[in-house]
Amino acid sequence: MHIYFSGIGGAGIGPLAEIALAAGYEVSGSDKQNSSYIEHLRESGITDIYLDQSYNSIAQVHKKHPIDWLIYTSALPLEQPNAPELRFATDEGIKQSKRDELINQITKDNSLSLIAVAGTHGKTTTTAIITWLCYQHQVSISYLLPAKTSFGPMGRYQKGSHYFVFEADEFDRNFLQFEPWLSVITGVSWDHHEIFPSRESYQQAFKEFISQSEQTLIWQDDALYLGLNTAKNLAIQDPAHPQLSKLKLKGLYNRLDGWLALQTLLRICDVPATELIESINLFPGLSRRMEEIVPGLYSDYAHTPEKIRAAMSVAKEMAKPKQAIVIIYEPLTNRRQHYMINDYKDSFAGAAQVYWLPSYLAREDPNQRILAPAELISRLSDPTIALPATRNSDLKRTIDAHLNKGDMVIAMAGGGGGSLDDWLREQYYV
């Protein structure tokens, strides 16, 4: 079967293409532009990648070797409902779907039990720690990661494995396409407001997902939030469990993610908990989760109040005594800000200074007013700690001045290409 991946250079699509290739499918794809990750895909054996997403380009691919299945990102039909590749697939009667259907197909074809990590925050870290533990203890798994790590590729199909571990995203209700053997719920708080117009609709989606799972790991607070304390097949976790103190990862939320990973491994292998805990404490981290770009300058994916608080908890444990913590914050989407404007409050507690950038725009509602940094800052519990800023040479000089003073500077941004994270790497990687 020939599978064509639209947006193959993306973090959600590229690793799945690698898995499909390893699982025996023929793979090709397209993207808007070249990248280091696309070069990695080519080196991994996916050589038919086209930096052209026009109608004519995919037609030429199809003419040379007929495409059986087009896989696209969830964002594509939202951003471009008339995208050329989607039009071509429709015109030619080619099967087309989001990645979820392919994941289900691969797991079904290879008799893999699904371990799905879901939640508003913490799911990437939890998935990565589970994967790390499997590597460390020779537990054979296939997996899909949405972030880079130092210990393995982002996507891996292991022949003969029994489990497929992946991050099940609630965006566009994607996770409702799965029926996991085990679901791991890392935390639930209302998000993706364009998909879930009310808090109740968001909660209902998680309840449906859990009802489709054979068994579920979930924290007490989340079970209560979802009204699931009497539901069957729940392994409700106590955040005050005394064994949690044995986890030494920086940041409370990272330790909570580590605990869920520990509980997952105890269900799929016979490695003693003491050995698993030792391995968790050696977890090397992953990209854009308090990743050091240059000495003193870190990048983190935090972009909601809960994620910001989590990142701050890590920063406060990492900082040296009396070292100032400085935040450069770029909100993810203007749309989100209309819902979160009153939720920031004390999210940045512990920061000496916050520089607040304009929001990274993606999938926006054209009818919504763009909220300026000053307006968002005004809703903080202490607005005096933050200043509006812009990505320019002045900001670069400001960052350099803080680094020269020995401050800890953390860039918090959730955007993709062209985000604050990209800008910083351009400025500091020479």
Secondary structure, DSSP 8 states (H G I E B T S, - for coil): -EEEEETTTSTTTHHHHHHHHHTT-EEEEE-SS--HHHHHHHHTT---EES--SHHHHHHHHHHS---EEEE-THHHHH-TT-HHHHHHHHHT-EEEEHHHHHHHHHHHTT-EEEEEE-SSSHHHHHHHHHHHHHHTT--EEEE-SS-BSSS-SEE--TT-SEEEEE---GGGGGGG---SEEEE-------TTT-SSHHHHHHHHHHHHHTSS-EEEEHHHHHHTT-TT-TTEEEE-TT-GGGGG---SSHHHHHHHHHHHHHHHHH----HHHHHHHHTT---BTTSSEEEETTEEEE---SHHHHHHHHHHHHHHS-TT--EEEEEE-B-HHHHHHHTTT-TTTTTT-SEEEE---B--S--TTS----HHHHHTTSSSGGGEEE--SSHHHHHHHHHHHHTT-EEEEEE---TTSHHHHHHHHH--
